[in-house]
Amino acid sequence: MLPKHRIRAVFTLVVEGFIKKMQAAYLTEQKTKPPKKGSLKVVKRHLEVTVVYFDNWLEGRKGMESCGANGEVNVRPFAYAMSLIDGKWKMHILFWLWKRDVLRYGELKRSLETITHKMLSTQLKELEADDLIVRKEFSQIPPKVEYSLSERGLTLMPVLQCLCEWGNSHMDDDESLENRRGK
């Protein structure tokens, strides 16, 4: 396999070549019909973002052997990780604990709005059993319970950060798709 710096250089050249071809196409097309306003800038921005994601992908490939980088597929690490965070609410709970550090049960319930008490209680117990969150109980009346991320749970936060960044960079895509569909 080629070294990382060579792969990135080739990929960058391909992207730059594509941008130049797009610019030339728009210039020749301009004689017959005007290009859509800002369309070239959008294409260029998406390609630049793609280069950044490609760099991140190359960095992430270092540990990919455990998931099967040599043609084989080892689904066990992925399946294990997904088993810890599967379900509708676990990632939402982890997100709020990440952003607020410590939350009481009622605060968490208000943050999640539509979750039922039974579902929240079940999800919190599972997250605690998987050592992703810490439950701290205070012996007082009325009872007080606080939840926070465990050390193990904190190691998942880079994954959440990547999801947030991806969502942030692609939210506009959904809006433009809805506009094109006429919704």
C-alpha positions, 0 to 999 in steps of 0.5 A: 500500500502507498504511504499516507502522504502519497495517497493524500497527494494523489487524492488532492490532485484528483480533486483539484483537477475535478474543480478545474474541469468544473470551472471550464465546463461552467465557462463554456456552458456560460455561452449557452446558459448562465450557471446557477448562482453559487453552484460552483462555490458549493461544489468546491466547498463540498470537495474541500470538505471531502479532502478533510474527511479523506484525511481523517479517514486516512488517520482512522485507518491506522486501527482498522486492522481490528475491523478487517482491513485485509479483505476480511470483515471482522464485525465483532468490534463494530457489533460490540460498540453498537450493542452498547449504544443501540436503541432510540435514546442511549445516544441522546442520553449520552449527548446531554450528559456530555454537554451538561456534565451532571444531570439529575433524573428530572433534568434529563427527562426534561431535556429528552422531552418525549421519553417515558419514565419507564424507557428513561429508567431502563436506558439509564440502568443499561448504560450504568451496567455497561459502565458508560455512565455513573449514578450517584445517589444521595441519601436525603429526602426527597431522594436525589440522584445525579448522572454523569459520564464515566471514564469509559463513557467519555471515550465515546465522546469523540464519536459523538463529536464526529456525528455532530460535525457531520450533522452540522455540515450536512443539515443544509443538504437536507434543506436543499433536497426538500426544496428540490422535491417541492416540500 
